[in-house]
Amino acid sequence: MNWFKSFIHRLFSTQEGILAVFVAVMLVPDLFLAYTEPYRLSTVLASLLLPGAFYLLWALIARRPGGMMLAALPFMILGAFQLVLLYLFGDSIIAVDMFLNVFTTNVSEATELLGNIYPAIIGVCVLYIPLLVLAVRSLLLKQRLNGRFRAKAALTGCVMALGGCVCLVASKAANPEFGVKYHIFPANVIYNIQLTLERWKLSENYPETSKDFRFDATKRSDSAHREVYVLVIGEASRAANWQLFGYGRPTTPDLAGTDGVVPFSDLLTQANATHKSVPIILSPASAENYSDIYKQKSIISLYKEAGFKTLFISNQVPNRSLIDYFAAEADRRIDISPRENDLITENRYDGDALPHLREAIVSTDSNLLVVIHTYGSHFDYTKRYPASFSRFTPDAVSSVRSSRENLVNAYDNSIAYTDHVLSEIISTLDSADVCSALLYCADHGEDLMDDERDRFLHASPIPTYYQLHIAGLGWFSDRYRESYPYRYEKARANRERPVTTASIFHTMAQIGDIESPYIDSTRSLVSNSFRNLPRMYLTDHAKAVEFFNTGLKEEDFRMLDKHRIEYDKENVKKIKY
C-alpha cells in the first residue's frame, strides 16, 4: 500500500508525473474511439501513437509543462465534446453536423438536452478539471524537467510518431479511403471544424447566391374551388412507432380512421439532422446535387410564382440556417414559440399553429400554400404534448438514460399528439369551402435505445434504421379527388414504393398541379412517371452514398428486412479503416 501512495505522490507532485498524467488523460478519447470505431489494428495503433507523440512533444516544449498544458485547453474541450458524443451515440467522431447543430440550436433546446446528460457532463468535469489544476500546480512547482529526461522523452515521442506513420501507411494500403483527417482524433475534428465554417459561410451567402433564381412556374389548371395546400414538416418522427405503419400501439388512431389518407410506408430521409433534412424537403435539391441548394429557392417561391399566397408557420426557433431563408420567401411568417428577439422559447404545443391556419384560410381569398414546421417528437418528449395526451405511462423522463419504458411511452405520446394535430388540420381543411390536400413528412427519425447498442436521439455521424425510416403521408379532400382524380390515384398506387425525402418537393409541386423545369415527375408520388431511383443519403461530409452503405450494422439490416424496406442486399459494404 505504501508503494501505491508513493507512486501517486510522485505522479502528482513532480513535473515528470504531471506530464505523464497529461498525456494519459488527453489520450482518453482516442482510447474510446479505438474501441468503438471500425478500425483495423494498424489504424488503432496509429490513432494512439500519433496523438500520444503529439501531446508528449507538446508538453516538452517548456521545462514546466503546466504552461503548455493550459495552452492545450482547446484540445481538452474537443476531448470533452467527443466523450459526451460517445455517451449519447456510442460511437463516431465529432461531425460537421454536430458543430452545425450547436450553431443552429437555441437556448431552450440546449438546456433541455444538457439537463438530461448530466452524467456525461460530470464525467468530463472529473476528467479535465483536475488536469487544469495540475497544470497550475506545475507552474507553481520550483522543480523543472531536467535536460536528460526531456531528451529521453523527446526521443520516445519521435519513435512513437515514426511508428504511427508506419501504421498510417499500412492502413492506407489496406483501404485507400483511409485518411488522417477522417480517422485520427483530434485531426479529424479539426478538419470537420474547417468544413463547418465553409458550410456556414455558404448558408450565410445564400441571399446573394440565390437572389436571381426563378422556377418559371405556372399553374397548369384550376379547380372549380379555391385551392389550399398544407405541407407539414415533422420532427424526429420515426415510422417504427406509428400505428399507420404497423406499430402495435394505437399511436395514430385518428389518422387510421380518416378517409383520403395515403401513408407512404417505405420513406427514408436523406439526412438525419434538421438543418440539412428540412432544406432538402423544401427544395428541388437532393443528396445527389446538394450543392445546388445554395443557388435555388424553395417550394414557397414555386407556389408564389404560380399565383398562390404563402404562409410559413413554425414552432421552432429561427436558427440562422437555410430553413430561415426559405421561410423568409413566404408572404407571411408566424413563429409561435420564441420570445420576442430571443433564442429562448416558450414551450408551445404544435396544436397552437391551428388558430393561425384557420385564420389564414378565412382571411385569404386566393389560392393558398401553408408550410407548418412542427416540433413533433424532439427530445424532451414529455414537453411535446399536453398532459391529456399522457396515454402511455409511466412517461417521466429524468435523463437521456432514463428507463427505456418511460422514454418509449413519452415518445409514443408525442406521436399520438402529432396524430391529433394532423387530424385537426385535416378537419379544418375538410370543413372549409376549398379544394385541399395535405402532405406530411418527418425530417428524420430517432433512436430510443432500441437494441444492445443503446443508441439515443438522432444526428449521429452514422445513422441507424430508426433514424432513416420516417413517417410520411398524404391526405386528399373529396373536392381534390374530384378535381385531380389521377393525382390521388397515383398517390395510392405509389404508397408502398421506395422513396426518399428528395421526392417531397416534387410531390408537393404536382399536388398543386404546377409546372416548372425544376419539377422532376419521376420523383413525384402523384405522377404516373414515378420510378424507383437509387436512394441516396447525405453524409456528414456532404457526400451522397446509398443509404445501406452508410455504416449500418447487423441490427439495422434486421429492421430493414422486418419492415420490408427495399435495398440492394448484394451490394452491402462492410468497411474497416
PyMOL commands that set and color helices and strands:
alter all, ss='L'
color gray80, all
select helices_A, chain A and resi 2-13+15-26+28-36+41-59+66-71+73-89+96-104+107-114+118-140+147-174+180-183+187-204+206-209+239-241+243-245+253-256+274-282+287-294+299-305+322-327+350-363+381-383+387-389+404-431+465-468+478-483+485-493+501-511+521-523+547-549+554-562+569-571
alter helices_A, ss='H'
color red, helices_A
select strands_A, chain A and resi 218-219+227-234+261-263+267-268+309-314+332-335+368-373+435-442+447-448+456-457+472-476+499-500+514-515+536-538+544-546
alter strands_A, ss='S'
color yellow, strands_A
deselect
rebuild
show_as cartoon
